[in-house]
Amino acid sequence: MSLRTFTDSAGREWEAYDVIPRADERRRYDRRSAEVKAAEVEDRRDSDRRLTVGGVEHIASKAGWLCFESHDERRRLTPIPEDWARCDEAKLQTYLQEARPARVSGEHRSIK
């Protein structure tokens, strides 16, 4: 994981870091795949079992995401731009503006 700290044009300090899920945290198979036998996978078309919390969409990317954190705000950008760890702060701020808001939950480490 790389970490960068930068200040945006409004004078707000941000931390940027990449998040790449470990292989054991990812889905083991795609249940829609032809490789998985129909008998092995429960048919879920009869009911809607989705759970929505606060209207926030879940990011599930195998490649991970770039996380931006400031005191009380968090944003995520996916896919992770290849040059984010070495680009200038102006480009990093462009990535920040492209990132989607993410819910801040639990204990949040704040920038001091």
N, C-alpha and C positions, 0 to 999 in steps of 0.2 A: 504494500500500500504506500503510495506517495502522498505527501501532504504539502500544500502550499497555502500561505497566508497572503492576502492582498487587500487593498482598499479600493472600493469602487469610486465612481465619480462624485457620489454624494457624501463621501467621507466615511462610509460604513465599512468596517473590517469584516472580512469573510475568511473562512477556511474552506479549502477545496481538497477533496480526497476521493480516490477511486474505491468502489466497493465491488468486489468480484466474489460471488458466492462459491463456497467450496463444492466440489462435485457431490458430496454426500448430502448437501442441502437442496440439490436440484431434484426435479421429478425423475423417477427411475425410468419411465417410459412415457410415450405419448399414447394415451388410451384410444386415440382415434387411428392409430397406426394399424396397418393391415397385418403387421407382424404379431400383434397381440390377438389371441383367439377370443372370439366373442364370449365364450363360456367363462373366461377368466376375468372379465370386466363386467361389473354390475351395470345394468341398463338404467341410466339416470334421466331419461327423457320424460318420465311420468310426472315429475315434480321439479319445481324451481328451488334448489337448495342454496342459492347464492346468498351471501351475507354481505351487506354493504354497511360500512361504518363511516359515518360522517361524509359520505359522498366522495371519498378519496379513492382514486383508482390505484390498484396494486401494480407495482412494476415487477414483473417476473422476467428478467432478461438473463439468459445464460451468460452473456458477455458482461453483465454487471452494469453499473451506472456511475456517473460522476456526481458526488454529493457536495453541495454548497451549504455551509452553515454560518449563520450570524446569530447574535444574541438570542432572538426569539423566532427565527425563521430558518427553514430548511427547504432546499430545492434539489431536484434530481434531474439529471440529463442522461438520456440513453439514446444511442450507444455512446460509449466513452470516446471522445475525440482523441485521435492518436497523438496529437501534439500538445495536449493540455499541460503536461508536466514541464514543458520547456518553452511554451509560447509566452509572448509578452502579456503584461497585465491588461492591456486594451482588448486583446483577443479573449483572455480569460473572462473579462467582464461581458463580452459578447456571448460566451457560453452560459454565463450566469443568467443573462436575459432570456436565453432560449430554454432554460431549465424550468420544469414544472414545480409548483409548490408541493411540498410533502408535509405530512402531519408530523408534528413534534410530539413525541410521547415519552412517558417515563422521565427518568432523570436525563436532562439534556446538558451536555458539557458546554459551557459558555466560553466565549473568547474574552479574555481579560485585557 
